[in-house]
Structure formats: C-alpha cells, structure tokens
Amino acid sequence: MRIERRLGLAVIAAVVFMCSGCGPLVPSAPEPIRPVAQFVAPEKEYAIKVFDPLERVNRLVYQFNYYFDVYVFLPAVDGYRWVMPDYAEDRVSNFFDNVLEINNLANCILQLKPKATGITAARLVVNSTVGVLGLWDPASGWGLPRQEEDLGQTLGYYGIGNGPYLVLPVLGPSNLRDAIGKGGDLLIFNEIDPFNFENNSFLLPLTYNTLNAIDTRKRTPFRYYSTGSPFEYEWIRLLYTEKRFLQIMQ
Amino acid sequence: MPALLLLAGPVSAKEARSYDYPFDNPFEATVVGTPDEYQPELPKEIPSEIFSIKTFVRRPVPKIFWYQKGMDFSLVAQPRKAPLVFLIAGTGGAHDSGKMRVLQRALYQAGFHVLSLSSPTHMNFIISSSETMVPGDLRDDSRDLYRSMALAWQKVRSTVEVSAFHLAGYSLGAAQAPFVAQIDDERQLFNFEKVLMINPPVDLYKSVKRLDRLLEENIPGGPENFNVWFRDVMNHLSKINRELDLFKLSENALYTVYKHYPVTDEFLAALIGISFRISAANMVFTSDVMHGGGFMIPPGVELSPYQPLEDYFIVAHHTPFSDYFREFMLPYYQEREAGLTGEELQRRQTLQSIGDYLRQNPRLGLMHNRDDIIVSPEEVDWLEETMGERARIYPHGGHCGNMAHYDNLAAMVAFFTGQDQWNEN
C-alpha cells in the first residue's frame, strides 16, 4: 500500500544519516512535545490511513463541493422545498426510488442473489402499478424491503478492492471501484432507457436529472465542514470506506 | 448578593420515586440514551435560527481553518414576550448537538426562548471565542462563555422580547453554569432567575481521568491494539447488518440493534471512552494549531488546508486528557502565574472550590444520577449534602442518558417555571 512512501522515507533517512557528518542537509525544525515519530509506527496498520494517493486533489475537490453546495446546490434545494408541498416532495422521492430499482434489480441479478432479485422485481411491479408509477411505496409495507445494490457493490462482491479513495465533484466521497460502478450503472440505465430519452428532446432528460439531483441532495443531511472536527476529511473517508464494506458484505 | 439561606430542619435531596427509565446499567444508559417510548411528545419542528458573531474581531484565523467564520450559536424564539434560557453544551458538544436539540424542543414547547452555545471545548468556540485558546479551566472558560453570551444577546435582542433570563448546562456545561452565574452576580447583565446544572462533574480532573480509563482499560490489549479491535467490531457489525440492515433503521436504531444484540459492559465502556477521546483530540489539535504548534505540530509550521493530517490524527487520539492537562495546559498557566502547582490548578477545576456559593445560592438547582459514571458515589453524596432541597437525584440514568426521559424534561421545565413538580416526590 505505502511501500513507495516508505522507500522514499528510507532513502531520505539514509541520505540524512550519511550526511550527518557534513553538516545538516535540511535546517532541523524544533521538535514538538509529542512528535509524530513517537506515536506513529510506520509499519503499523491504522484504520484511519485509508489508501488515498490523490489526497491533496481530493481535499481541493472537497472544498469545491462545499462552495458548490453553498452557492448552487443548497439554494436550489431550498427553492425546491419552498415551491413544493411536502406531500409532493415525498411523491417525487418515491418516484426516483422506484425508477432506480432498475439498477438494484440488475445488480441483484449480477450478484446471483435469487431472493433479493425476487423481492426487487416484485417491488418494481407492485410500486409501478398499485403505487401509481412509483409515487407511493406500498411494497415496503407488504414485507418487501428495498434491496440497495449498485455496480460498485457488485464489483466488491466479486472481490474487487476499493482502489484509491476519491472525492468526486458534486457527488462527494467515492473510490475508484465505486466511481467506475457509478458509470456502469449509468450505462445500464441508459441501455434500458425506461423513459425513452433517446427519442425525446434534451429537455426531458435534463429535467429528470436535475430533479433527481435536487431530490437526492434534499435527502442527504450531510453538510460540508459542519462536523465540528478538524479531522472531518479523515472521518468522512473512513466512514465512507466502512459503510461500503458493510454494504458489500450484506 | 444572594442572602444567606438558612434552611431549617433536616435537608434531603429529592429522589424520584417510581421512576421507569429502562436501563439500570449506567453504561447502557450513557450509550443508548432514552428510547422513544420513554420520551415525551415534543414538537418536531422548532423555529431554530443559527447566527454567527465575531468575538475577537482582530484575531487571525489560520489557513487550515478557513471555513471557520465566527462563533456559531442558535436561537429558538417564541413569537411573544417570554423568559429566555441560555444553554451550555457538554464536552465537545455543539450548540445544535442532539442533546441540545432535545432540551431546545422541550423548553420551546414550555414557552421559553432558548439561546444555545457550544462548549468552550468545541473547535468553533476555541477558534472564535476562547481568550487563552487553551480550554479546560472552569473560570477562564466561563469568562469566555459570559463574553459570548453578552455578544450573542446583543446580536438578537432587537428580535426577541425577554421577560427574564435563566441558565442551564449539561455535563461540563453544568460545571461551568455556576461560574458563569457568579460572573453575572458581579456584572448583572442578565440577573439569572434560575440556574440548572444537569449531570455536572464535581472534580473535573478526576472525571476526565475516569473517562480516559474507560478507553485504556476496555480495549483488549490497550489503545495500542485499537486497530485489531476496530476490525473485529466492523466484522461483527457486518454480520448484524446482514440481518438487520443498519442503514434502514429509524432514529431509534441504536435501541433496536441493542435489543437484538446485547453487548458487554467492556464494549459499552470502550465506546464512551472513544467518544470522549475524539472530543479531546479535536480540542487538543485545534488548540495546538491556534498556538502556532509546539505540542504535536512542530513549532512555527503552518498547515495548509490541502495537506494530509492522518499522522496528527493519530497523535491527537493518543492523547489522554490527563496528558493534555500535564503537558499543555499546566505549563501554559505556569507561564502566566509563577509558582502555580498542578495540584492547585486541579483544585480550581472543582465544584468544591465554590462550595459556599453552591450551598448559599437559592437560584441554583441540580439534576444528577446516582449511577453517573463520571462521578463517584462520594461526590454525589457531597452534591446532595451541598444542594439539599435544590437537588434532584435519579436512581439511574448513567451520564446524561436519561436527559430526554419525560420525567427529567418535565422536572427541568418545572424548575424554570417554578411549579411544584420540582419538589414533588
């Protein structure tokens, strides 16, 4: 995982050691009371050290997402909430949940999970008919719980590792495997094309995608830089990684 | 000056009789809190507004904290003239933390305005409002709180009509409340009618030692072995998740999981220790940055917002509160006060150090639990003896676990409204 970094450190240490006779190579910084070297063993595993070679870029994107949230996303959500009655908002949420069952179904099939596949297929049928195109969700009340699956989980299920941690613009925390999975899920959806976007003007897909994004943001309580922790980036990275682990193991 | 109150006859604290809080194990209570069915009906939506103010206008904010714009506090206002309760959060708690929101909803329902402040140990408070930026001293932190309360009040006074002021805090905030009240006795800005302490520590240093120990003694192999323990917990969780789907559970999730999978006391104690250690780590790192390094950051090194912090994360989370006290806080105070000893600084962080004030002030009230894990039985006895009639001690509830219980919330409201319920047995 961090071999190259460790090698780098070893080389530097060796050089410093060899040069220790010929005056300091770098001006030695004054030591703090609790120096890192005393508490962090380089060869030890730490849960918080998630593989994140692009960290500086990720942190920049994280910051971008905060500004995007503040100036674009959250105002749009607020406007949406102001315009729509709560009742209608819930119908919209259910509608998107129901449409995305297509991806859940595809991934249940890909993971060869007969029970989850059956439940999801039944949910799709029940909610699209009795639930009026998915505006309501009677299936959950009938003992057909939603099976959240996505291509990232499917890849993980077949043993594909996380790869490097990524912070995606607008979408937030992810990793290489899940980002590829997101792209794949999009392909699957477009292949099935339930709303016949292909033969429609660009307005329909645009409306669909915008509303879907706003609805998703509305349902995500997370706000950037609001945890009250100076280590928020590390915490989110760890929580995302562990959450995906739990979802894949399910 | 409060008149000396001479109480006639034997004085005893109120024991709540026929109390149906469900957990008599203090670790369970502290972690799981109050299940829904033991909470009163509270309004779901309250008109909460968040404000941000500049306490120290000229203080530069380090680059790494670029997103900190000022001190945040929240106000829940009644549309009419009403008494206002100031709330102080516990260690590491924000003005809008879960526990604070429960208190806000209960007090709003009872007709109070509520103005909530984060704990002086919270990152946002240290950066914006702490004069020393070295939290942990009850008197200095209370001075910071008082200054912030005055500024917050200045900010909102034109929008609310207030008939009287009250003050309440839980946990560390409860220990700060009487110190804040003392300052107000001098300055007379608010003239608090009632001051309520909810589950305060009696001796701050002893309490944090107890919390430090919860982590050190309940991770098999000690904190050094944390990673093994953590992986083990996650693997265990994945089994539970397969059956329960933790991502689908409601707000009362914890209780649901708990009923299915009772866990050991060691595990619960470790969780409490970890949660406290996280608060301490956030505090220590923030304080170190604000002082330009020297504790874990090399002195004079300026951190960029884009640089990895995981090494500091590890050091910060390997810093028990007692180490912070000895290696950071004590030297800082010794520099300002020649000859100050650790014992003396510790002695100042006790309620005993203002025992007379607690004994004589009729406006103070106390709620506590006999089995609170941050205090010893002797300390609860001392509180009872000191507060007499003004104390309400519950048989169990752990540390703040029963704060949302209907009996507790009713008693709090009764305390501020002056109803009899407070004195009923």
HADDOCK unambig.tbl for C-alpha pairs under 7 A between the chains (distance, minus, plus):
assign (segid A and resid 29 and name CA) (segid B and resid 298 and name CA) 7.00 0.50 0.50
assign (segid A and resid 30 and name CA) (segid B and resid 298 and name CA) 6.33 0.50 0.50
assign (segid A and resid 30 and name CA) (segid B and resid 299 and name CA) 6.39 0.50 0.50
assign (segid A and resid 31 and name CA) (segid B and resid 298 and name CA) 5.56 0.50 0.50
assign (segid A and resid 32 and name CA) (segid B and resid 294 and name CA) 4.40 0.50 0.50
assign (segid A and resid 32 and name CA) (segid B and resid 295 and name CA) 4.99 0.50 0.50
assign (segid A and resid 32 and name CA) (segid B and resid 296 and name CA) 5.33 0.50 0.50
assign (segid A and resid 32 and name CA) (segid B and resid 297 and name CA) 6.04 0.50 0.50
assign (segid A and resid 32 and name CA) (segid B and resid 298 and name CA) 4.78 0.50 0.50
assign (segid A and resid 32 and name CA) (segid B and resid 299 and name CA) 6.27 0.50 0.50
assign (segid A and resid 33 and name CA) (segid B and resid 294 and name CA) 6.28 0.50 0.50
assign (segid A and resid 33 and name CA) (segid B and resid 295 and name CA) 4.81 0.50 0.50
assign (segid A and resid 33 and name CA) (segid B and resid 296 and name CA) 6.17 0.50 0.50
assign (segid A and resid 34 and name CA) (segid B and resid 295 and name CA) 5.75 0.50 0.50
assign (segid A and resid 34 and name CA) (segid B and resid 296 and name CA) 4.80 0.50 0.50
assign (segid A and resid 35 and name CA) (segid B and resid 296 and name CA) 5.49 0.50 0.50
assign (segid A and resid 36 and name CA) (segid B and resid 296 and name CA) 6.82 0.50 0.50
assign (segid A and resid 36 and name CA) (segid B and resid 311 and name CA) 6.35 0.50 0.50
assign (segid A and resid 36 and name CA) (segid B and resid 312 and name CA) 6.83 0.50 0.50
assign (segid A and resid 36 and name CA) (segid B and resid 315 and name CA) 6.33 0.50 0.50
assign (segid A and resid 39 and name CA) (segid B and resid 315 and name CA) 5.82 0.50 0.50
assign (segid A and resid 40 and name CA) (segid B and resid 311 and name CA) 6.72 0.50 0.50
assign (segid A and resid 40 and name CA) (segid B and resid 314 and name CA) 6.87 0.50 0.50
assign (segid A and resid 46 and name CA) (segid B and resid 227 and name CA) 6.05 0.50 0.50
assign (segid A and resid 47 and name CA) (segid B and resid 227 and name CA) 6.11 0.50 0.50
assign (segid A and resid 48 and name CA) (segid B and resid 310 and name CA) 6.86 0.50 0.50
assign (segid A and resid 49 and name CA) (segid B and resid 310 and name CA) 6.55 0.50 0.50
assign (segid A and resid 55 and name CA) (segid B and resid 308 and name CA) 6.79 0.50 0.50
assign (segid A and resid 56 and name CA) (segid B and resid 306 and name CA) 5.06 0.50 0.50
assign (segid A and resid 56 and name CA) (segid B and resid 307 and name CA) 6.01 0.50 0.50
assign (segid A and resid 59 and name CA) (segid B and resid 306 and name CA) 5.40 0.50 0.50
assign (segid A and resid 60 and name CA) (segid B and resid 306 and name CA) 6.46 0.50 0.50
assign (segid A and resid 228 and name CA) (segid B and resid 123 and name CA) 6.07 0.50 0.50
assign (segid A and resid 228 and name CA) (segid B and resid 124 and name CA) 6.80 0.50 0.50
assign (segid A and resid 229 and name CA) (segid B and resid 123 and name CA) 6.79 0.50 0.50
assign (segid A and resid 229 and name CA) (segid B and resid 282 and name CA) 5.77 0.50 0.50
assign (segid A and resid 230 and name CA) (segid B and resid 282 and name CA) 6.19 0.50 0.50
assign (segid A and resid 230 and name CA) (segid B and resid 286 and name CA) 6.90 0.50 0.50
assign (segid A and resid 231 and name CA) (segid B and resid 313 and name CA) 6.85 0.50 0.50
assign (segid A and resid 234 and name CA) (segid B and resid 310 and name CA) 6.91 0.50 0.50
assign (segid A and resid 246 and name CA) (segid B and resid 238 and name CA) 5.17 0.50 0.50
assign (segid A and resid 246 and name CA) (segid B and resid 241 and name CA) 6.98 0.50 0.50
assign (segid A and resid 249 and name CA) (segid B and resid 238 and name CA) 6.26 0.50 0.50
assign (segid A and resid 250 and name CA) (segid B and resid 238 and name CA) 6.88 0.50 0.50
assign (segid A and resid 250 and name CA) (segid B and resid 241 and name CA) 6.62 0.50 0.50
assign (segid A and resid 250 and name CA) (segid B and resid 242 and name CA) 4.70 0.50 0.50
